[in-house]
Structures are given as C-alpha cells and as structure tokens.
Amino acid sequence: MTTKFPIALSPEIVKAFRSQGFVVTPDVLTKEEVVQYGSAIDQAVAVRTASDTRAITDKSTYEQSFLQCMRLCETDPGVVGLTFHEGLAGIAAQLLGVPSVNLWQDQALFKEPGGRETTAHQDQPFWPIGQAPLISAWIPLNAVHEGNGAMAYVPGSHLVGPLKVVDITHTSEPFDILNDPALAGEPLRVVPVNPGSVIWHHGFTVHGAGANHSDSVRRAFTVVYLSADATRTKAWPTFPLDRAGVDVGDRIEGEGLPRLWPPLAARPAPPVQKGAGTGPQGL
Ligand SMILES: O=C(O)CCC(=O)C(=O)O
C-alpha cells in the first residue's frame, strides 16, 4: 500500500528542483509550528553552547559562519516532531523521486550578528555515500534575506557531480569552488525566504550563504534525507555510520539513521550514545 503525501508537490516544483538543484516550497509549516519548533531549537542551542563564551572574532573561520548544533532530535524531545515531520519527509521523497528516505542528520545553524559568509561548497563529498540521492531541507526560523545570511545556490550545479572537496570545516582559507571550470562562471543565486517556507537543495548543488550584517541571529534548522537504499562506499570515520555499525557495502540504516518516509508506525527510541554536539563536523 502506498502512503499518501501530506503535502503533494506540483509537477512544476519537482521539475524546477530537478533542473536547478534547489527549490522553495511555500506553506510547509504553520505559524504555530514555526513558533513551537523555533523555541525548542532556541533552548537546545542555548544549552549546547552555554559554556562557549568566546567572541565571534576568537572563533575559527568555520565557526564564524554559524553555531552548528547537530542531531538535536537525539537530545531534545521538542525538536523530534520537526525532524520526523511527515510533510517534510514526503517532500524529500517526491523531490528525489525515491520511495523511501532515512534521516542522515539534523542540525541548527545559527549565524550570529557579525557572522561571516558560509563558504560555497557541495555537501555530499564530505560523506562516504557515493552518489546516493541526498537532499537537505533548509528551514528558516526567522525571515532571511540578503543582509542577514540568505542561502545562495549555483543553478544546475548538482548535474555536474562531485567537485573538489572544499574543506570548510578545517581550513582558514578555503578555496573558491565557484572558480571550478565545470561551473562555467555561473554565479550563486541568492534566495530570500520567510518562515513557513522551506528551501531544498540536492547533495551536489554548490551553495553558500551571505554574512549576517544585522543585529540579530539568523536562525535556521536543517534536516538531511538520504535515499533508504543508499550504502556506505568508504571506510573513512563517520560518526553516525560507525555508531550504527554500518560497514562499507552495508545499507545505511540503524541507530540514529531512522526511516522518515514512509513514516514508521512508532518512532524509535533515541540512540544511547547521543549525537555529537557543536563543532566543525561537515555540513
Ligand atoms: O546555513 C548556512 O549558512 C549554510 C547551510 C548549508 O551549507 C547547508 O545546509 O548545507
């Protein structure tokens, strides 16, 4: 039996995603959901970052782009409903054109006032998952525009496939992927977005975000979905795969990697060994 999508996409939206590698879906979350999940995420980020009193100028280049708090659904019950949101997970499956998706990771990405740009990069080459279908939901918790850290994408860049990895997490001078000849000089396109809407990008879409020139935090949450038939392609250490005992060649599933679409009858208990907290770990 097939499960009905809570939010069925128009063919135009799916077509736009497949050709551009990103798309905005309006009216995904209600105002009430944005307030409820936004406040749960704010609390979680406050707890995770409480002991970090450094000024932004004392942080690493990567940390100056955003506060990153990963796998909040493992530690914060108030966030679980967003990570397992059936409307979102159903959209992920429709855009990828796959029957089933698992969670790869969730995270808060809060760009502080004065936060630098997020260096342009592709997500998927950070992870040992080959070319498996992967998509991110970028969920704004406040209005995001050019002045406070809007996301920006190179249209069609997902079709180019994996480019040289931009190691944004460890280097203070990341190279500019936009100069890669495969992108033919195509610039980033800035995508302002309001809460309630969600921006989606493919695992190979080249993207970044602007600096935060405003005096308030740019608050966003992301959920990353991976096709349920994906397998591990490389042995390099990767937290959720090693914790779940997924070896090279195995299907990517198990602890911390639950199925999100079609929805499970009951949500699994959170892993015993909780997810990593803040810090540079790849997007
Ligand atoms: O929020 C940001 O500034 C960057 C987000 C990002 O790179 C991602 O979600 O893959």
The ligand as an SDF file (V2000), in Angstrom:
LIG
                    3D

 10  9  0  0  0  0  0  0  0  0999 V2000
   23.1500   27.8830    6.8700 O   0  0  0  0  0  0  0  0  0  0  0  0
   24.2040   28.1080    6.2870 C   0  0  0  0  0  0  0  0  0  0  0  0
   24.8070   29.1730    6.3760 O   0  0  0  0  0  0  0  0  0  0  0  0
   24.7900   27.0470    5.3980 C   0  0  0  0  0  0  0  0  0  0  0  0
   23.9340   25.8330    5.2940 C   0  0  0  0  0  0  0  0  0  0  0  0
   24.4760   24.7530    4.4530 C   0  0  0  0  0  0  0  0  0  0  0  0
   25.5390   24.8470    3.8870 O   0  0  0  0  0  0  0  0  0  0  0  0
   23.6860   23.5450    4.3160 C   0  0  0  0  0  0  0  0  0  0  0  0
   22.5770   23.4610    4.8680 O   0  0  0  0  0  0  0  0  0  0  0  0
   24.1580   22.6010    3.6320 O   0  0  0  0  0  0  0  0  0  0  0  0
  1  2  2  0
  2  3  1  0
  2  4  1  0
  4  5  1  0
  5  6  1  0
  6  7  2  0
  6  8  1  0
  8  9  2  0
  8 10  1  0
M  END
$$$$
